Amino acid sequence: MNVSALGMASSDEELVARSRGGDVDSFNQLVTRWERPIYALAYRVIGREEDARDVCQETFLRAFRALGGFKGQAKFSSWLYRITLNLCRDWIRRERRTPIAQAPEGVDLIELASESAPSESIEELVARREMGRAIARVMAELPDEQRTAIILKEYHGLTFQEIADLLDCPLSTVKTRLYQGLTVIRRQLTEAGVNR
């Protein structure tokens, strides 16, 4: 009996091993599993839907082509994140554009209202949306290294060590970038009179 028929999901490592053996369905399962997080990362770095979709597709195309060289020394997800970040940097250089940082609450007011607590007032919803826009503006001005550290830690939930491995830099550097970036965000929000 097929493992998926039992309802047990294969690990990334198992799917990678089968993919390397020529099982295209296993690679498709990896794409299905990681497509949303990879698209979200590209979108948060680039800020343009169509370009983020292109980066997402290119990430999986490159991953498929390079799968034979994936040694499993890092998690598969970290490997995908690295490919995605490299493609985003290439895109930014090629387009010579400043990325548009997306706010965590960058959703419709109606969507926001449906997700909010019943006791939250319209004023609180609007304030939360304004906070999201203010954060997006400040993040767009941060250096790339600080913005990337914040996106990976705060939006994607990676650990400091995972980020250090992904960016190939010391753990202390990641912590410093995150701390400095968050300090700038807090200071600018305070100066702008936006309360958290």
Residue frames as a rotation matrix with the C-alpha (Angstrom) as fourth column:
MET 1
0.576 0.818 0.000 0.00
0.818 -0.576 0.000 0.00
0.000 0.000 -1.000 0.00
ASN 2
-0.010 -0.516 0.857 1.18
0.493 -0.748 -0.445 3.50
0.870 0.418 0.261 -0.87
VAL 3
-0.654 -0.316 -0.688 2.39
0.756 -0.251 -0.604 5.61
0.018 -0.915 0.403 2.10
SER 4
-0.947 0.312 0.076 0.33
-0.308 -0.949 0.070 8.60
0.094 0.043 0.995 0.99
ALA 5
-0.214 0.908 -0.361 -2.75
-0.139 0.337 0.931 6.35
0.967 0.250 0.054 0.89
LEU 6
-0.119 0.111 -0.987 -2.26
0.884 0.464 -0.054 5.80
0.452 -0.879 -0.153 4.61
GLY 7
0.820 0.479 0.313 -2.41
0.344 -0.849 0.400 9.56
0.458 -0.221 -0.861 5.11
MET 8
0.535 -0.713 -0.453 1.18
0.514 -0.150 0.844 9.80
-0.670 -0.685 0.286 6.33
ALA 9
0.967 -0.210 -0.143 3.10
-0.251 -0.698 -0.670 12.64
0.041 0.684 -0.728 4.74
SER 10
0.497 -0.868 -0.017 6.63
0.818 0.475 -0.324 11.98
0.290 0.147 0.946 3.60
SER 11
0.422 -0.457 -0.783 9.39
0.392 -0.687 0.612 14.17
-0.817 -0.565 -0.110 5.02
ASP 12
0.761 -0.235 -0.604 11.24
-0.576 -0.673 -0.463 16.61
-0.298 0.701 -0.648 2.80
GLU 13
-0.254 -0.957 0.143 14.29
-0.796 0.291 0.531 14.35
-0.550 0.021 -0.835 3.00
GLU 14
-0.266 0.239 0.934 12.31
0.262 0.950 -0.169 11.33
-0.928 0.200 -0.315 1.77
LEU 15
0.785 0.617 0.056 10.79
0.257 -0.243 -0.935 13.32
-0.563 0.749 -0.349 -1.08
VAL 16
0.465 -0.707 -0.532 14.19
-0.821 -0.570 0.039 14.72
-0.331 0.419 -0.846 -2.06
ALA 17
-0.470 -0.673 0.572 15.71
-0.433 0.740 0.515 11.22
-0.769 -0.006 -0.639 -2.09
ARG 18
0.061 0.577 0.814 12.91
0.560 0.655 -0.507 9.91
-0.826 0.487 -0.283 -4.30
SER 19
0.880 0.244 -0.408 13.12
-0.125 -0.709 -0.694 12.99
-0.459 0.661 -0.594 -6.55
ARG 20
0.042 -0.960 -0.276 16.84
-0.864 -0.174 0.473 12.46
-0.502 0.219 -0.837 -7.00
GLY 21
-0.578 -0.191 0.794 15.98
0.029 0.967 0.254 8.92
-0.816 0.170 -0.553 -8.07
GLY 22
-0.991 0.128 0.037 13.80
0.024 -0.104 0.994 10.30
0.131 0.986 0.100 -10.86
ASP 23
-0.333 0.924 -0.190 10.38
0.942 0.318 -0.105 10.37
-0.037 -0.214 -0.976 -9.14
VAL 24
-0.758 0.060 0.650 8.79
0.212 -0.919 0.333 13.54
0.617 0.390 0.683 -10.54
ASP 25
0.322 0.946 -0.041 5.67
0.296 -0.060 0.953 13.12
0.899 -0.319 -0.299 -8.36
SER 26
0.296 -0.298 -0.907 7.84
0.955 0.064 0.290 13.42
-0.029 -0.952 0.304 -5.25
PHE 27
-0.807 -0.590 0.021 9.32
0.590 -0.804 0.073 16.69
-0.026 0.071 0.997 -6.52
ASN 28
-0.386 0.755 0.530 5.80
0.111 -0.532 0.839 17.93
0.916 0.382 0.121 -7.29
GLN 29
0.528 0.541 -0.655 4.89
0.692 0.172 0.701 17.20
0.491 -0.823 -0.284 -3.66
LEU 30
-0.291 -0.719 -0.631 7.84
0.908 -0.415 0.054 19.36
-0.301 -0.557 0.774 -2.56
VAL 31
-0.855 0.032 0.518 6.64
0.260 -0.838 0.480 22.15
0.450 0.545 0.708 -4.84
THR 32
0.131 0.989 0.063 3.11
0.281 -0.098 0.955 21.90
0.951 -0.107 -0.291 -3.42
ARG 33
0.426 -0.025 -0.904 4.48
0.895 0.156 0.418 21.93
0.131 -0.987 0.089 0.13
TRP 34
-0.226 -0.719 -0.658 6.87
0.782 -0.537 0.317 24.89
-0.581 -0.442 0.683 -0.31
GLU 35
-0.302 0.110 0.947 5.26
0.833 -0.452 0.319 27.00
0.463 0.885 0.045 -3.05
ARG 36
0.708 0.671 0.219 3.36
0.474 -0.682 0.557 29.35
0.523 -0.290 -0.801 -0.70
PRO 37
0.680 -0.487 -0.548 6.28
0.424 -0.349 0.836 30.07
-0.598 -0.801 -0.031 1.68
ILE 38
-0.372 -0.861 0.347 8.67
0.804 -0.112 0.584 30.62
-0.464 0.496 0.733 -1.25
TYR 39
-0.052 0.446 0.893 6.22
0.750 -0.573 0.330 32.92
0.659 0.688 -0.305 -3.01
ALA 40
0.880 0.422 -0.218 5.64
0.448 -0.588 0.673 34.81
0.156 -0.690 -0.707 0.26
LEU 41
0.227 -0.885 -0.407 9.37
0.601 -0.202 0.773 35.29
-0.767 -0.420 0.486 0.73
ALA 42
-0.555 -0.436 0.708 9.83
0.832 -0.279 0.480 36.55
-0.012 0.856 0.518 -2.84
TYR 43
0.272 0.760 0.590 6.83
0.672 -0.589 0.449 38.85
0.689 0.274 -0.671 -2.51
ARG 44
0.857 0.038 -0.514 8.06
0.461 -0.505 0.730 40.32
-0.232 -0.863 -0.450 0.76
VAL 45
-0.125 -0.975 -0.184 11.52
0.614 -0.222 0.757 40.96
-0.779 -0.018 0.627 -0.69
ILE 46
-0.787 -0.204 0.582 10.43
0.615 -0.325 0.718 42.24
0.042 0.923 0.381 -4.12
GLY 47
-0.581 0.622 -0.525 6.92
0.075 -0.602 -0.795 43.51
-0.810 -0.502 0.303 -3.41
ARG 48
-0.318 0.479 -0.818 5.47
-0.929 -0.328 0.170 42.84
-0.187 0.815 0.549 -6.84
GLU 49
0.353 0.588 0.728 3.08
-0.516 0.771 -0.373 39.90
-0.781 -0.244 0.575 -7.35
GLU 50
0.965 0.077 -0.252 3.98
-0.260 0.425 -0.867 39.00
0.040 0.902 0.430 -10.93
ASP 51
0.171 -0.980 -0.104 7.72
-0.686 -0.043 -0.726 39.21
0.707 0.196 -0.679 -10.32
ALA 52
-0.263 -0.206 0.943 7.39
-0.901 0.401 -0.164 37.21
-0.344 -0.893 -0.291 -7.10
ARG 53
0.728 0.560 0.396 5.53
-0.345 0.798 -0.494 34.49
-0.593 0.222 0.774 -9.05
ASP 54
0.771 -0.507 -0.385 8.34
-0.355 0.160 -0.921 34.46
0.528 0.847 -0.057 -11.62
VAL 55
-0.217 -0.882 0.418 10.97
-0.887 0.000 -0.461 34.16
0.407 -0.471 -0.783 -8.87
CYS 56
0.106 0.352 0.930 8.97
-0.744 0.649 -0.161 31.36
-0.660 -0.675 0.331 -7.24
GLN 57
0.960 0.278 0.009 8.79
-0.190 0.677 -0.711 29.41
-0.204 0.681 0.703 -10.51
GLU 58
0.468 -0.862 -0.195 12.47
-0.477 -0.060 -0.877 30.00
0.744 0.504 -0.439 -11.22
THR 59
-0.116 -0.466 0.877 13.35
-0.988 0.141 -0.055 28.83
-0.098 -0.873 -0.477 -7.69
PHE 60
0.425 0.354 0.833 11.72
-0.391 0.902 -0.184 25.45
-0.816 -0.248 0.522 -8.25
LEU 61
0.969 -0.149 -0.195 13.14
-0.145 0.292 -0.945 25.15
0.198 0.945 0.261 -11.77
ARG 62
0.133 -0.983 0.129 16.66
-0.742 -0.185 -0.644 25.76
0.657 -0.010 -0.754 -10.43
ALA 63
-0.049 -0.101 0.994 16.07
-0.891 0.454 0.002 23.44
-0.451 -0.885 -0.112 -7.49
PHE 64
0.834 0.422 0.355 14.92
-0.221 0.846 -0.486 20.67
-0.505 0.327 0.799 -9.84
ARG 65
0.785 -0.581 -0.216 17.96
-0.212 0.076 -0.974 21.12
0.582 0.811 -0.064 -12.09
ALA 66
-0.124 -0.918 0.377 20.38
-0.701 -0.187 -0.688 21.23
0.702 -0.350 -0.621 -9.13
LEU 67
0.725 0.532 0.437 18.77
-0.678 0.439 0.590 18.48
0.122 -0.724 0.679 -7.06
GLY 68
0.763 -0.493 -0.418 21.62
0.334 0.854 -0.399 16.09
0.554 0.165 0.816 -7.88
GLY 69
-0.253 -0.923 0.291 24.02
0.213 -0.346 -0.913 18.51
0.944 -0.169 0.285 -6.18
PHE 70
0.311 0.429 0.848 21.91
-0.746 -0.442 0.498 18.91
0.588 -0.788 0.183 -3.03
LYS 71
-0.494 -0.682 -0.540 23.88
-0.168 0.684 -0.710 17.09
0.853 -0.260 -0.452 -0.34
GLY 72
0.468 0.777 -0.422 21.39
0.329 0.290 0.899 17.44
0.820 -0.559 -0.119 2.48
GLN 73
-0.555 -0.728 -0.403 23.84
0.693 -0.136 -0.708 19.33
0.461 -0.672 0.579 4.71
ALA 74
-0.914 0.405 0.036 21.16
-0.372 -0.798 -0.474 21.97
-0.163 -0.447 0.880 5.22
LYS 75
-0.247 0.908 0.339 17.39
0.257 0.398 -0.881 21.52
-0.934 -0.130 -0.332 5.38
PHE 76
-0.405 0.184 0.896 15.69
0.914 0.122 0.388 21.43
-0.038 0.975 -0.218 1.99
SER 77
0.687 0.727 0.012 13.65
0.727 -0.687 0.015 24.51
0.019 -0.002 -1.000 2.97
SER 78
0.436 -0.610 -0.661 16.83
0.093 -0.700 0.708 26.45
-0.895 -0.371 -0.248 3.81
TRP 79
-0.591 -0.639 0.492 18.25
0.507 0.180 0.843 25.49
-0.628 0.747 0.218 0.43
LEU 80
0.012 0.695 0.719 15.08
0.977 -0.162 0.140 26.77
0.214 0.701 -0.681 -1.29
TYR 81
0.814 0.271 -0.514 15.19
0.443 -0.862 0.247 30.00
-0.376 -0.428 -0.822 0.73
ARG 82
-0.087 -0.934 -0.347 18.80
0.178 -0.358 0.917 30.56
-0.980 0.018 0.197 -0.34
ILE 83
-0.598 -0.059 0.800 17.93
0.788 0.142 0.599 30.05
-0.149 0.988 -0.038 -4.03
THR 84
0.422 0.874 0.242 14.96
0.888 -0.452 0.084 32.43
0.182 0.179 -0.967 -3.64
LEU 85
0.660 -0.213 -0.720 16.99
0.268 -0.829 0.491 35.16
-0.702 -0.517 -0.490 -1.93
ASN 86
-0.471 -0.880 0.065 19.70
0.327 -0.105 0.939 34.92
-0.819 0.464 0.338 -4.58
LEU 87
-0.390 0.416 0.822 17.10
0.909 0.028 0.417 35.22
0.151 0.909 -0.389 -7.34
CYS 88
0.710 0.661 -0.242 15.50
0.699 -0.703 0.130 38.21
-0.084 -0.262 -0.961 -5.57
ARG 89
0.230 -0.716 -0.659 18.88
0.158 -0.641 0.751 39.94
-0.960 -0.277 -0.034 -5.31
ASP 90
-0.701 -0.459 0.546 19.53
0.569 0.102 0.816 39.26
-0.430 0.883 0.190 -8.99
TRP 91
0.093 0.837 0.539 16.11
0.968 -0.204 0.149 40.67
0.235 0.508 -0.829 -9.87
ILE 92
0.753 0.179 -0.633 16.68
0.445 -0.847 0.291 43.82
-0.484 -0.501 -0.717 -7.79
ARG 93
-0.237 -0.921 -0.309 20.11
0.163 -0.351 0.922 44.37
-0.958 0.168 0.233 -9.38
ARG 94
-0.650 0.009 0.760 18.77
0.743 0.214 0.634 43.73
-0.157 0.977 -0.146 -12.87
GLU 95
0.276 0.877 0.393 15.76
0.886 -0.390 0.249 45.99
0.372 0.280 -0.885 -12.41
ARG 96
-0.739 -0.648 0.184 17.75
0.483 -0.700 -0.526 48.53
0.470 -0.300 0.830 -10.37
ARG 97
0.119 0.866 0.486 14.68
-0.165 -0.465 0.870 49.04
0.979 -0.184 0.087 -8.25
THR 98
-0.767 -0.201 0.610 14.19
-0.619 -0.024 -0.785 49.40
0.173 -0.979 -0.106 -4.55
PRO 99
-0.692 0.553 -0.464 12.14
0.460 0.833 0.307 46.50
0.556 -0.001 -0.831 -3.24
ILE 100
-0.176 0.733 0.657 8.79
-0.650 -0.588 0.482 47.27
0.740 -0.342 0.579 -1.73
ALA 101
-0.980 -0.171 -0.098 8.59
-0.034 0.637 -0.770 45.77
0.194 -0.752 -0.630 1.75
GLN 102
-0.140 0.984 -0.110 5.18
-0.072 0.100 0.992 44.36
0.988 0.147 0.057 2.53
ALA 103
-0.455 0.067 0.888 3.60
-0.855 -0.310 -0.415 44.84
0.248 -0.948 0.198 5.91
PRO 104
-0.996 0.074 0.044 2.39
0.055 0.941 -0.333 41.89
-0.066 -0.330 -0.942 7.94
GLU 105
-0.261 0.964 -0.057 -1.16
0.395 0.053 -0.917 43.28
-0.881 -0.262 -0.394 7.93
GLY 106
-0.772 -0.091 -0.629 -1.13
-0.461 -0.602 0.652 44.13
-0.438 0.793 0.423 4.21
VAL 107
-0.759 0.585 0.285 -4.62
0.648 0.721 0.247 42.76
-0.061 0.372 -0.926 3.67
ASP 108
-0.382 0.746 0.546 -8.04
0.224 -0.498 0.838 44.12
0.896 0.443 0.023 2.78
LEU 109
-0.730 0.210 0.651 -9.89
-0.650 -0.508 -0.565 45.99
0.212 -0.835 0.507 5.50
ILE 110
0.386 0.916 -0.108 -12.78
-0.859 0.400 0.320 43.53
0.336 -0.030 0.941 5.02
GLU 111
0.318 -0.371 -0.872 -10.40
0.129 0.929 -0.348 40.56
0.939 -0.002 0.344 5.39
LEU 112
-0.739 -0.644 0.196 -8.85
-0.041 -0.248 -0.968 42.25
0.672 -0.723 0.157 8.39
ALA 113
-0.311 0.718 0.623 -12.27
-0.931 -0.360 -0.050 42.73
0.188 -0.596 0.781 9.95
SER 114
0.628 0.602 -0.494 -13.20
-0.526 0.796 0.300 39.09
0.574 0.071 0.816 9.44
GLU 115
0.081 -0.695 -0.715 -9.96
0.384 0.683 -0.621 37.95
0.920 -0.224 0.322 11.15
SER 116
-0.601 -0.394 0.695 -10.19
-0.362 -0.641 -0.677 40.38
0.712 -0.659 0.243 14.03
ALA 117
-0.855 0.320 -0.409 -11.57
0.517 0.452 -0.727 39.76
-0.048 -0.833 -0.551 17.46
PRO 118
-0.006 0.951 0.308 -15.28
0.865 -0.150 0.478 40.65
0.501 0.269 -0.822 17.73
SER 119
0.546 0.229 -0.806 -14.46
0.732 -0.599 0.326 43.31
-0.408 -0.767 -0.495 20.34
GLU 120
-0.560 -0.823 -0.093 -12.07
0.647 -0.504 0.571 45.15
-0.517 0.260 0.815 17.99
SER 121
0.385 0.726 -0.570 -13.51
0.224 -0.672 -0.705 48.44
-0.895 0.144 -0.422 16.80
ILE 122
0.811 -0.046 0.583 -13.24
0.574 -0.128 -0.809 49.96
0.111 0.991 -0.077 13.31
GLU 123
0.823 -0.534 0.194 -10.82
-0.547 -0.837 0.019 52.53
0.152 -0.122 -0.981 14.77
GLU 124
0.292 -0.727 0.622 -8.56
-0.461 0.463 0.757 49.72
-0.838 -0.508 -0.200 16.01
LEU 125
0.504 -0.053 0.862 -8.74
0.637 0.698 -0.329 48.00
-0.584 0.715 0.385 12.61
VAL 126
0.913 -0.145 0.381 -7.80
0.194 -0.667 -0.720 51.20
0.358 0.731 -0.581 10.82
ALA 127
0.639 -0.710 0.296 -4.96
-0.742 -0.468 0.480 51.84
-0.202 -0.526 -0.826 13.30
ARG 128
0.296 -0.518 0.802 -3.62
0.025 0.844 0.536 48.34
-0.955 -0.139 0.263 12.71
ARG 129
0.668 -0.001 0.744 -3.74
0.729 0.198 -0.655 48.85
-0.146 0.980 0.133 8.95
GLU 130
0.898 -0.357 0.256 -1.95
-0.268 -0.907 -0.325 52.20
0.348 0.223 -0.911 9.27
MET 131
0.467 -0.745 0.477 0.70
-0.559 0.169 0.812 50.51
-0.685 -0.646 -0.338 11.42
GLY 132
0.413 -0.259 0.873 1.24
0.539 0.842 -0.005 47.95
-0.734 0.473 0.488 8.66
ARG 133
0.824 -0.079 0.561 1.72
0.473 -0.451 -0.757 50.68
0.313 0.889 -0.334 6.07
ALA 134
0.786 -0.555 0.273 4.11
-0.616 -0.738 0.275 52.57
0.049 -0.384 -0.922 8.33
ILE 135
0.356 -0.660 0.661 6.17
-0.179 0.647 0.742 49.42
-0.917 -0.383 0.112 8.91
ALA 136
0.581 -0.094 0.808 6.27
0.745 0.462 -0.482 48.77
-0.328 0.882 0.338 5.15
ARG 137
0.908 -0.239 0.344 7.59
-0.019 -0.844 -0.536 52.30
0.418 0.480 -0.771 4.51
VAL 138
0.557 -0.729 0.398 10.30
-0.764 -0.262 0.589 51.98
-0.325 -0.632 -0.703 7.14
MET 139
0.383 -0.408 0.828 11.31
0.139 0.912 0.385 48.48
-0.913 -0.032 0.407 6.01
ALA 140
0.843 -0.037 0.536 11.68
0.537 0.010 -0.844 49.70
0.026 0.999 0.029 2.42
GLU 141
0.766 -0.558 0.318 14.37
-0.467 -0.824 -0.321 52.11
0.441 0.098 -0.892 3.66
LEU 142
0.654 -0.532 0.537 16.36
-0.370 0.394 0.841 49.51
-0.659 -0.749 0.061 5.61
PRO 143
-0.321 -0.812 -0.487 19.57
-0.930 0.174 0.323 48.07
-0.177 0.557 -0.811 4.17
ASP 144
0.173 0.396 -0.902 18.99
-0.700 0.694 0.171 44.79
0.693 0.601 0.398 2.33
GLU 145
-0.610 -0.498 -0.616 20.79
0.023 0.767 -0.642 42.72
0.792 -0.406 -0.456 5.00
GLN 146
-0.927 0.309 0.212 18.62
-0.279 -0.192 -0.941 44.07
-0.250 -0.931 0.264 7.84
ARG 147
-0.082 0.950 -0.301 15.39
-0.991 -0.110 -0.079 43.75
-0.108 0.292 0.950 5.85
THR 148
-0.025 0.019 -0.999 16.22
-0.491 0.871 0.029 40.16
0.871 0.491 -0.012 4.86
ALA 149
-0.896 -0.347 -0.278 17.02
0.073 0.502 -0.862 39.17
0.439 -0.792 -0.424 8.47
ILE 150
-0.690 0.700 0.183 13.71
-0.565 -0.364 -0.741 40.66
-0.452 -0.614 0.647 9.68
ILE 151
0.080 0.742 -0.666 11.69
-0.968 0.217 0.125 38.97
0.237 0.634 0.736 6.92
LEU 152
-0.241 -0.240 -0.940 13.24
-0.230 0.955 -0.185 35.57
0.943 0.172 -0.285 7.59
LYS 153
-0.958 -0.183 -0.220 12.92
0.166 0.272 -0.948 35.82
0.233 -0.945 -0.230 11.38
GLU 154
-0.749 0.660 -0.051 9.64
-0.354 -0.464 -0.812 37.67
-0.559 -0.590 0.582 11.88
TYR 155
0.038 0.825 -0.564 7.61
-0.976 -0.092 -0.200 36.59
-0.217 0.558 0.801 8.84
HIS 156
0.247 0.002 -0.969 9.01
-0.585 0.798 -0.147 33.12
0.773 0.603 0.198 8.13
GLY 157
0.841 0.242 0.484 9.88
-0.541 0.318 0.779 32.06
0.035 -0.917 0.398 11.68
LEU 158
0.493 -0.741 -0.456 13.40
0.229 0.616 -0.754 30.87
0.839 0.267 0.474 10.99
THR 159
0.792 -0.320 -0.519 15.78
0.546 -0.007 0.838 30.55
-0.272 -0.947 0.170 13.91
PHE 160
0.671 -0.632 -0.387 18.88
-0.580 -0.773 0.257 32.73
-0.462 0.052 -0.886 14.18
GLN 161
-0.241 -0.812 0.531 21.02
-0.220 0.579 0.785 29.70
-0.945 0.072 -0.318 13.34
GLU 162
0.190 0.386 0.903 18.93
0.776 0.504 -0.379 28.84
-0.601 0.773 -0.204 10.26
ILE 163
0.983 0.160 -0.093 19.25
0.085 -0.836 -0.543 32.43
-0.164 0.525 -0.835 9.04
ALA 164
0.314 -0.943 -0.111 23.02
-0.659 -0.301 0.689 32.40
-0.683 -0.143 -0.716 9.67
ASP 165
-0.299 -0.393 0.869 23.36
0.253 0.846 0.470 29.16
-0.920 0.361 -0.153 7.71
LEU 166
0.508 0.632 0.585 21.12
0.745 0.019 -0.667 30.44
-0.432 0.775 -0.462 4.95
LEU 167
0.994 -0.108 -0.026 22.97
-0.110 -0.911 -0.397 33.74
0.019 0.397 -0.918 4.56
ASP 168
0.507 -0.849 -0.147 26.36
0.720 0.511 -0.469 32.14
0.473 0.132 0.871 5.20
CYS 169
-0.044 -0.498 0.866 27.31
-0.278 -0.826 -0.490 34.58
0.960 -0.262 -0.102 7.94
PRO 170
-0.875 -0.358 -0.325 28.07
0.191 0.360 -0.913 34.38
0.444 -0.861 -0.247 11.68
LEU 171
-0.063 0.874 -0.482 25.21
0.920 0.238 0.311 34.01
0.387 -0.424 -0.819 14.14
SER 172
-0.233 -0.099 -0.967 26.23
0.706 -0.701 -0.099 37.26
-0.669 -0.706 0.233 15.85
THR 173
-0.987 -0.131 -0.091 25.94
0.026 -0.694 0.719 39.11
-0.158 0.707 0.689 12.52
VAL 174
-0.471 0.882 0.035 22.36
0.476 0.220 0.851 37.91
0.743 0.418 -0.523 12.04
LYS 175
0.113 0.506 -0.855 21.42
0.993 -0.085 0.081 39.00
-0.032 -0.859 -0.512 15.57
THR 176
-0.572 -0.415 -0.707 23.06
0.422 -0.889 0.180 42.40
-0.703 -0.195 0.684 15.04
ARG 177
-0.957 0.234 0.170 21.27
0.075 -0.368 0.927 42.95
0.279 0.900 0.335 11.71
LEU 178
-0.143 0.963 -0.229 17.92
0.711 0.261 0.653 42.01
0.688 -0.069 -0.722 13.23
TYR 179
0.041 0.106 -0.994 18.45
0.928 -0.373 -0.001 44.14
-0.371 -0.922 -0.113 16.33
GLN 180
-0.800 -0.404 -0.444 19.60
0.236 -0.891 0.387 47.17
-0.552 0.205 0.808 14.31
GLY 181
-0.818 0.532 0.218 16.74
0.182 -0.121 0.976 46.85
0.546 0.838 0.003 11.83
LEU 182
0.074 0.885 -0.460 14.10
0.853 0.183 0.489 46.50
0.517 -0.429 -0.741 14.55
THR 183
-0.243 -0.242 -0.939 15.64
0.774 -0.632 -0.037 49.44
-0.585 -0.736 0.341 16.44
VAL 184
-0.991 -0.118 -0.062 15.36
0.049 -0.759 0.649 51.64
-0.124 0.640 0.759 13.34
ILE 185
-0.455 0.889 0.050 11.74
0.407 0.158 0.899 50.55
0.792 0.430 -0.434 12.82
ARG 186
0.141 0.518 -0.844 10.78
0.987 -0.012 0.158 51.27
0.072 -0.855 -0.513 16.44
ARG 187
-0.531 -0.430 -0.730 12.55
0.535 -0.839 0.105 54.65
-0.657 -0.335 0.675 16.43
GLN 188
-0.988 0.133 0.083 10.97
-0.007 -0.568 0.823 55.79
0.157 0.812 0.562 13.16
LEU 189
-0.211 0.964 -0.163 7.52
0.617 0.260 0.743 54.63
0.758 0.056 -0.649 14.21
THR 190
0.043 0.155 -0.987 7.90
0.952 -0.306 -0.006 56.51
-0.303 -0.939 -0.161 17.51
GLU 191
-0.790 -0.416 -0.451 9.09
0.266 -0.895 0.358 59.64
-0.553 0.162 0.817 15.69
ALA 192
-0.848 0.517 0.120 6.15
0.015 -0.203 0.979 59.36
0.530 0.832 0.165 13.29
GLY 193
-0.592 0.624 0.509 3.77
-0.796 -0.354 -0.492 59.06
-0.127 -0.696 0.706 16.25
VAL 194
0.197 0.618 -0.761 2.65
-0.595 0.693 0.408 55.58
0.779 0.372 0.504 15.30
ASN 195
-0.171 -0.197 0.965 2.12
-0.962 0.246 -0.121 53.51
-0.214 -0.949 -0.231 18.46
ARG 196
-0.631 -0.116 -0.767 2.51
-0.385 0.905 0.179 49.75
0.674 0.408 -0.616 18.50
